[in-house]
């Protein structure tokens, strides 16, 4: 279960359903049978620290080989480093350290982009050194930005050219969307211009507490709805009692990312079968279905 929608304070039964060689007998050419002579010394691995603004053509992963070389951002790539931080201590980072690193990534990435990353069709990935580099003393972590074809599909990564720092294409902004339901489930949520007819809009983002398990029960989902609703009141300009006339979609990170410490939750207002042709931001409910 990837996400859920609630109609006001009543827990609705609608759930967001996201789509989300054999061995030869001889040695290969160029191999000498000696394993250790081609290894990079530990000190060299430790000394390779990513640089802010560098780009990589490899897919995001929880940990990476420190020796992977960046590519020019003007060429096709998948990830761009917006910030590089440092872990303290010698133990592998646990949930608390990962959560703190994500929080730092959120803040520093906003400085790099000129606004919070979730405003655009982007994802923020935390990347740490592989175990061998960690054992060699590497303590850095990377905050990688990745463009996606849809904000709601975690692995819809797409290649891009050019840096995300500075001016960005207007089409990269995430604002309004069209939600399609099938059999009492949200089947898809596709970005759309706010000036066109749409029935949903992104209203905010937050990170759930690191101690919170991936939501399964109604009570756990309600905790997410509550925070989304609090964000929405400020975004729309209404009171909490007024907000409950509308429905809210709480869209957490996929379970594997959640288990790795990523507690991101996107918040979306949903009008059901009704549609509007404007943003809900600052409207105070005027012209919105239910008001």
C-alpha positions in Angstrom: 0.0 0.0 0.0 1.7 3.2 -1.2 -0.6 6.0 -0.3 -4.1 6.9 0.8 -6.8 9.5 0.5 -9.2 10.7 3.1 -12.4 12.7 2.8 -12.1 15.3 5.6 -11.7 13.8 9.1 -13.4 10.6 8.0 -11.1 7.8 6.9 -12.2 6.9 3.4 -11.8 3.5 1.8 -9.9 4.9 -1.1 -6.3 3.7 -1.4 -3.7 5.1 -3.8 -2.5 2.3 -5.9 0.8 3.1 -7.6 2.0 1.2 -10.5 4.3 1.7 -8.4 26.3 -16.2 -17.5 28.0 -19.4 -16.9 31.6 -19.8 -15.8 34.4 -20.7 -18.3 37.4 -22.8 -17.6 40.0 -20.1 -18.6 40.8 -16.6 -17.5 39.3 -13.7 -19.5 41.6 -11.6 -21.7 43.8 -9.2 -19.6 43.3 -11.2 -16.3 46.5 -12.3 -14.6 44.9 -14.4 -11.8 46.2 -12.0 -9.1 43.3 -10.4 -7.2 45.0 -7.9 -4.9 47.4 -6.1 -7.4 44.5 -4.2 -9.1 42.8 -2.9 -5.9 42.8 0.8 -5.2 44.5 1.5 -1.8 42.2 2.3 1.1 43.6 5.8 1.5 42.8 6.6 -2.1 39.2 5.4 -1.7 38.8 7.4 1.4 40.2 10.5 -0.3 37.6 10.6 -3.1 34.9 12.9 -1.9 32.0 13.9 -4.3 31.7 17.6 -5.3 28.6 19.7 -5.2 27.3 20.4 -8.7 28.8 17.2 -10.2 26.5 14.9 -12.3 26.4 11.1 -12.7 24.9 8.9 -15.4 24.3 6.0 -13.0 21.0 5.3 -11.4 20.5 6.3 -7.8 21.4 3.7 -5.2 21.6 3.7 -1.4 25.4 3.3 -1.6 27.8 3.9 -4.5 31.4 3.1 -5.6 33.5 6.0 -4.6 35.5 5.6 -7.8 32.6 6.2 -10.2 33.5 9.3 -12.1 31.1 12.2 -12.8 30.1 13.3 -16.2 29.7 16.9 -17.5 26.2 18.2 -16.5 25.8 19.4 -20.1 25.7 15.7 -21.2 22.9 13.3 -20.4 22.9 12.2 -16.8 20.5 10.9 -14.1 21.7 12.5 -10.8 23.1 15.8 -9.7 24.8 16.4 -6.4 23.2 19.3 -4.6 25.0 18.9 -1.2 27.8 16.8 0.4 27.6 16.3 4.1 29.7 14.3 6.7 28.7 11.6 9.1 30.4 11.5 12.5 31.6 8.3 14.3 32.8 5.0 13.0 29.6 2.9 13.1 27.5 2.4 10.0 24.8 5.1 10.0 21.5 3.9 11.6 18.0 5.3 11.3 18.7 8.3 13.5 21.8 9.3 11.5 20.1 8.7 8.1 17.1 10.8 9.2 19.4 13.6 10.3 21.2 13.4 6.9 17.9 13.6 5.0 16.9 16.7 7.0 20.2 18.3 6.1 19.7 17.3 2.5 16.3 19.0 2.5 17.7 22.2 3.8 20.8 22.4 1.7 19.1 21.3 -1.5 16.6 24.1 -1.1 19.5 26.5 -1.0 21.0 24.9 -4.1 17.7 24.9 -6.1 16.3 28.2 -4.9 13.3 26.4 -3.3 12.3 23.1 -1.8 13.0 20.2 -4.2 9.4 18.8 -4.0 8.1 22.0 -5.9 9.6 20.4 -9.0 9.3 17.1 -10.7 12.3 15.9 -8.8 13.3 13.3 -6.2 15.9 13.7 -3.5 18.1 10.6 -2.8 20.6 10.1 0.0 23.7 8.3 -1.2 26.5 7.0 1.1 29.9 5.3 0.4 30.0 1.5 -0.2 31.2 -0.6 2.8 34.9 -0.8 1.6 35.2 3.0 1.3 33.5 3.4 4.7 36.0 0.9 6.2 38.7 3.0 4.6 37.5 6.1 6.5 35.1 7.7 4.1 32.3 9.5 6.0 30.6 11.6 3.3 27.0 11.5 2.2 25.6 12.8 -1.1 22.3 14.6 -1.6 21.4 13.6 -5.2 18.6 15.2 -7.2 16.9 13.1 -9.9 14.3 14.2 -12.4 11.3 11.9 -12.8 8.7 11.7 -15.5 6.0 11.8 -12.8 6.3 13.1 -9.3 4.3 10.1 -8.0 6.3 7.2 -9.4 9.5 6.7 -7.4 11.4 4.9 -10.1 10.3 7.0 -13.1 13.8 8.4 -13.5 14.5 10.3 -16.6 17.8 11.5 -18.2 18.3 15.2 -18.4 20.9 17.7 -19.6 22.0 20.9 -17.9 22.3 21.8 -14.2 19.3 22.2 -11.9 21.0 25.2 -10.3 19.6 28.5 -11.6 16.8 28.7 -14.2 14.7 25.5 -14.6 12.1 24.7 -17.2 8.6 25.8 -16.2 7.4 22.3 -17.1 9.5 20.9 -14.3 7.3 22.6 -11.7 4.8 20.4 -9.8 1.5 22.1 -9.2 -1.8 20.7 -10.3 -2.8 17.2 -11.5 -5.5 14.9 -12.7 -6.4 12.0 -10.5 -8.1 9.0 -12.1 -10.0 6.5 -9.9 -10.9 2.9 -10.8 -12.8 0.5 -8.6 -12.7 2.9 -5.6 -8.9 3.3 -6.0 -6.8 6.1 -7.3 -5.3 4.6 -10.5 -3.1 7.5 -11.6 -2.1 11.1 -10.7 -0.8 13.0 -13.7 0.6 16.6 -13.6 -1.4 19.2 -15.5 -1.3 23.0 -15.9 -3.3 24.7 -13.2 -5.1 26.7 -16.0 -6.6 23.5 -17.4 -9.3 21.5 -15.8 -7.9 19.3 -13.0 -9.1 17.7 -9.8 -6.0 17.6 -7.6 -3.1 19.9 -6.6 0.1 19.4 -4.6 0.0 21.5 -1.5 3.1 20.5 0.5 5.5 18.0 1.8 6.9 16.9 5.2 9.1 14.2 6.6 7.4 11.9 9.2 9.2 11.1 12.4 12.0 8.6 12.0 10.4 6.4 14.7 7.1 6.1 12.7 6.7 2.7 10.9 5.5 2.6 7.3 1.7 3.4 7.6 -0.5 0.3 7.6 -3.3 1.0 10.1 -6.0 3.6 10.0 -4.4 5.4 12.9 -1.0 5.6 11.2 -2.6 7.0 8.0 -4.6 9.5 10.0 -1.4 10.9 11.5 -0.2 11.6 7.9 -3.5 13.2 7.0 -3.4 15.4 10.0 0.0 16.9 9.0 -1.1 17.3 5.4 -4.2 19.1 6.5 -2.2 21.5 8.6 0.0 22.3 5.6 -3.1 22.8 3.5 -4.7 25.4 5.7 -1.7 27.7 5.3 -1.4 26.9 1.5 -5.1 27.6 0.8 -5.8 30.1 3.5 -8.6 28.4 5.3 -9.3 27.2 8.9 -9.0 23.5 9.8 -12.7 23.2 10.1 -13.1 24.5 6.6 -10.4 22.3 5.2 -12.3 19.1 6.1 -14.8 19.9 3.4 -12.2 18.6 1.0 -10.3 15.4 0.6 -6.6 14.9 1.2 -4.1 12.5 -0.4 -1.1 11.5 1.8 1.6 10.0 -0.5 4.6 8.6 1.5 7.8 7.3 0.1 7.7 3.7 -1.2 8.3 1.1 1.5 11.9 0.2 0.6 12.9 3.9 0.8 10.9 4.3 4.1 12.8 1.4 5.6 16.1 3.0 4.6 15.2 6.1 6.5 13.4 8.3 3.9 10.2 9.5 5.6 9.0 11.9 2.9 5.3 12.4 2.4 3.7 14.5 -0.4 0.4 16.1 0.3 -2.3 16.6 -2.3 -5.8 18.1 -2.2 -8.4 16.1 -4.2 -11.7 17.3 -5.6 -13.1 13.9 -6.7 -15.3 14.2 -9.7 -15.2 18.0 -9.6 -12.6 20.1 -11.5 -11.3 23.6 -11.3 -9.1 25.7 -13.7 -6.9 27.5 -11.2 -4.6 27.0 -8.3 -6.1 26.6 -4.8 -3.2 28.6 -3.3 -4.3 31.6 -1.4 -8.0 31.3 -2.5 -9.4 31.0 1.0 -11.7 28.4 -0.5 -13.3 30.8 -2.9 -14.4 29.0 -6.1 -13.4 25.6 -4.8 -15.8 22.6 -4.8 -17.4 22.3 -1.3 -17.1 26.0 -0.5 
